[in-house]
Amino acid sequence: MLDQTKASTQIRNVLSELDQALTNNNIDDALKLFADECYWRDLLSFTWNIKTLESKEEIRLMIAERLVVVRPTGWATDQEGLAKRTDNITEGFIRFDTAVGYGTGYIRLKNGLIWTLLTTMQDLKGHEFSRPIGANHGEHQDEISWAEKREVELSELGVTKQPYVLIIGAGQNGLSLGARLRQLNVPTLIVEKDERPGDSWRKRYKTLCLHNPVWENHFPYLDFPENWPVFTPKDKYADWLEAYSKLMELNIWGGAEAKHASYNHDSQKWTVVIERNGEEITLQPNHLVFATGLSGSRPNMPNIPGQDEFDGIQQHSAEHPGPEGMEGKNVVVIGSSTSAHDICAALAKNGVDVTMVQRSPSYIVKSESFMKHVLRPLYSEEAVASGITAEKADLLNASIPFAKFADFMKPGVDAIREADAGFYQALEDAGFLLDFGPGGTGLFGKYLTGTNNYYIDIGTSQMIIDGKIKLASGSGVEKLDKNSVILEDDRQIPADVVIYATGFNSMEGWAAELISQDVADKIGTVWGFGSGTQKDPGPWEGELRNMWKPTKQEGLWFQGSLIAHARFYSHFVALQLKARMEGVPTPIYGLDD
Ligand SMILES: Cc1cc2nc3c(=O)[nH]c(=O)nc-3n(C[C@H](O)[C@H](O)[C@H](O)COP(=O)(O)OP(=O)(O)OC[C@H]3O[C@@H](n4cnc5c(N)ncnc54)[C@H](O)[C@@H]3O)c2cc1C
């Protein structure tokens, strides 16, 4: 308690000095409050961008350009009960105002000076969050009902009225963003090529359950109920998505596939061709959002010599329905990430002879260890009990600059490595190739740098250790012949079925496919922050490229990633779109960096 009070007081004092310096336009005084090593991550409030400034000099340049317009005031501590001090670090939540919005954030002081600062816009002035009234009472009672209004809205949008925003894809990202935009009264239509939201999960192999626990997975405006399972089975999750879309009153066209899009710079509108029930419909939204799936929608099918000659069945993991009908067959699963593990486990449990082919190392973490050492402080029952709701955990997560990501992640990964040393040894003894993510950052490091070969172990690893799932590691596939898979090191594995658990294609691929290669080239890579790893080449960006922020193609946005990211970042995409619709100036800082 004493430490909490001291921490709040220390933060309050620094904020007060920052307030004064910025109000007096005294940049030198403001910079004196920052440590020599310092990071300022801003989500919209200063930059109308998602940007991390990684030195005093970068902060100076940003403030010099933006201060007059942003006019920040009212810097204060927030959630004081959660402020804390450990060794030389003091940290806590903060709030502030700008000329156009209200902000919250998080600050870390190192030896009394600002080490990391997160500033985020939470509300636009004049468009603050409020609960819709729903019904007019008294003499102005509604003449048409809610249901009638919904019917009219659905019949008009995209037909006689153009949406301001068109979202392609009704997965967790399209729906989260749709709900945020609905709350902000931004006319939005979502097109989904499947019939119903959730179908992409319904189509996946039947044993799939979400790997992240329920506390991490709440949706905007709607938490999962108390009795929801910790790990959601995929068909239950599909029903949640569908129910969510109804409860949030989202305007969705099912069975509607976006075929082509082009942008008209004069009208500042898109022309998007949609195929629905065999009919072509042209829509003209001001903004187009790709919520088409970061990983999961565009199967990456490798080209391997001999695929034409192979006598058996070949399928991508996305098409694999489950182990039924595979009894008595030899199945080879190519890949060693989540899908490969889940599929192998289900096959082995059904008595199928299955071999996993692992070309390169994967990161494996036991589910309970991941929860205990990585997720528990942020997304767990204990976290909620200590006041860390999912929203606060999201801010805490966002407060870590990517440049310091390894320092924050590695201790948890190391602790697991030590606690589960026997498990990792047994896996290696079984021939499994392990790695621990770039710079030892484990699962998140792999995910954020686009290397998705990881698995949160819920028992499959023991089946590999026990030999119930055969393993062929250390070599890629050279070719197939009529009835076997032949590896580069000449090993030959008999096969009646080959399942390619080889991942999914990139987001920029969607842009090339639906818009043009020129536009895809203009915007560049989507995802990754330029860590210099194989799938995430430099230059260093310090932010996930093109995600949730303006792209170099006007009116084009990307909304993707895990449920927690969908929840958190949809808020910022929605605010950017709302501001544009309302004509609030949104000068972007650092778009060309
Ligand atoms: C085996 C497996 C397990 C996973 N487990 C988890 C997990 O536990 N937790 C988690 O957060 N993530 C998990 N993921 C990742 C998961 O796929 C994504 O997090 C999630 O699906 C992303 O949601 P999304 O809304 O971005 O994309 P998606 O869910 O892929 O939704 C995109 C939608 O866009 C639609 N679409 C695509 N193109 C068009 C078009 N041209 N016109 C109209 N509609 C179109 C698709 O039909 C689809 O419905 C897993 C993935 C796999 C493969």
The ligand as a MOL file (V3000), in Angstrom:
LIG
                    3D

  0  0  0     0  0            999 V3000
M  V30 BEGIN CTAB
M  V30 COUNTS 53 58 0 0 0
M  V30 BEGIN ATOM
M  V30 1 C -5.7930 -24.7350 -36.3920 0
M  V30 2 C -5.8890 -23.3230 -35.9790 0
M  V30 3 C -6.0970 -23.0050 -34.6330 0
M  V30 4 C -6.2170 -21.6920 -34.2390 0
M  V30 5 N -6.4650 -21.3910 -32.9480 0
M  V30 6 C -6.6100 -20.1110 -32.5630 0
M  V30 7 C -6.9240 -19.7440 -31.2320 0
M  V30 8 O -7.0200 -20.5810 -30.3730 0
M  V30 9 N -7.1000 -18.4330 -30.9310 0
M  V30 10 C -7.0070 -17.4600 -31.8720 0
M  V30 11 O -7.1840 -16.2610 -31.5490 0
M  V30 12 N -6.6770 -17.7780 -33.1360 0
M  V30 13 C -6.4810 -19.0580 -33.4900 0
M  V30 14 N -6.1490 -19.3730 -34.7690 0
M  V30 15 C -5.8980 -18.3240 -35.7090 0
M  V30 16 C -7.2330 -17.9380 -36.2420 0
M  V30 17 O -7.4160 -18.5130 -37.4940 0
M  V30 18 C -7.2790 -16.5090 -36.3330 0
M  V30 19 O -6.8930 -15.8900 -35.1130 0
M  V30 20 C -8.6650 -16.0250 -36.6160 0
M  V30 21 O -9.3740 -16.8500 -37.4610 0
M  V30 22 C -8.4760 -14.6680 -37.2010 0
M  V30 23 O -9.7200 -14.1000 -37.3310 0
M  V30 24 P -9.9940 -13.1720 -38.5470 0
M  V30 25 O -11.3110 -12.5780 -38.3160 0
M  V30 26 O -8.8360 -12.2520 -38.7550 0
M  V30 27 O -9.9380 -14.1510 -39.7910 0
M  V30 28 P -10.8210 -15.4060 -40.1560 0
M  V30 29 O -11.4020 -16.0530 -38.9800 0
M  V30 30 O -9.9750 -16.2140 -41.0680 0
M  V30 31 O -12.0100 -14.7410 -40.9570 0
M  V30 32 C -11.8250 -14.1900 -42.2390 0
M  V30 33 C -13.1290 -14.3110 -42.9620 0
M  V30 34 O -12.9970 -13.6630 -44.1980 0
M  V30 35 C -13.7580 -14.3870 -45.1320 0
M  V30 36 N -13.2710 -14.0180 -46.4700 0
M  V30 37 C -12.0430 -14.2260 -46.9740 0
M  V30 38 N -11.9840 -13.7400 -48.2300 0
M  V30 39 C -13.1880 -13.2110 -48.5180 0
M  V30 40 C -13.7340 -12.5670 -49.6540 0
M  V30 41 N -13.0050 -12.3410 -50.7670 0
M  V30 42 N -15.0180 -12.1370 -49.6090 0
M  V30 43 C -15.7740 -12.3480 -48.4990 0
M  V30 44 N -15.2960 -12.9800 -47.4000 0
M  V30 45 C -14.0180 -13.3860 -47.3980 0
M  V30 46 C -13.5130 -15.8320 -44.7710 0
M  V30 47 O -14.5080 -16.6770 -45.2650 0
M  V30 48 C -13.5060 -15.7560 -43.2420 0
M  V30 49 O -14.7500 -16.0250 -42.6790 0
M  V30 50 C -6.0690 -20.6830 -35.1930 0
M  V30 51 C -5.8550 -21.0060 -36.5390 0
M  V30 52 C -5.7680 -22.3180 -36.9300 0
M  V30 53 C -5.5350 -22.6310 -38.3700 0
M  V30 END ATOM
M  V30 BEGIN BOND
M  V30 1 1 1 2
M  V30 2 1 2 3
M  V30 3 2 2 52
M  V30 4 2 3 4
M  V30 5 1 4 5
M  V30 6 1 4 50
M  V30 7 2 5 6
M  V30 8 1 6 7
M  V30 9 1 6 13
M  V30 10 2 7 8
M  V30 11 1 7 9
M  V30 12 1 9 10
M  V30 13 2 10 11
M  V30 14 1 10 12
M  V30 15 2 12 13
M  V30 16 1 13 14
M  V30 17 1 14 15
M  V30 18 1 14 50
M  V30 19 1 15 16
M  V30 20 1 16 17
M  V30 21 1 16 18
M  V30 22 1 18 19
M  V30 23 1 18 20
M  V30 24 1 20 21
M  V30 25 1 20 22
M  V30 26 1 22 23
M  V30 27 1 23 24
M  V30 28 2 24 25
M  V30 29 1 24 26
M  V30 30 1 24 27
M  V30 31 1 27 28
M  V30 32 2 28 29
M  V30 33 1 28 30
M  V30 34 1 28 31
M  V30 35 1 31 32
M  V30 36 1 32 33
M  V30 37 1 33 34
M  V30 38 1 33 48
M  V30 39 1 34 35
M  V30 40 1 35 36
M  V30 41 1 35 46
M  V30 42 1 36 37
M  V30 43 1 36 45
M  V30 44 2 37 38
M  V30 45 1 38 39
M  V30 46 1 39 40
M  V30 47 2 39 45
M  V30 48 1 40 41
M  V30 49 2 40 42
M  V30 50 1 42 43
M  V30 51 2 43 44
M  V30 52 1 44 45
M  V30 53 1 46 47
M  V30 54 1 46 48
M  V30 55 1 48 49
M  V30 56 2 50 51
M  V30 57 1 51 52
M  V30 58 1 52 53
M  V30 END BOND
M  V30 END CTAB
M  END
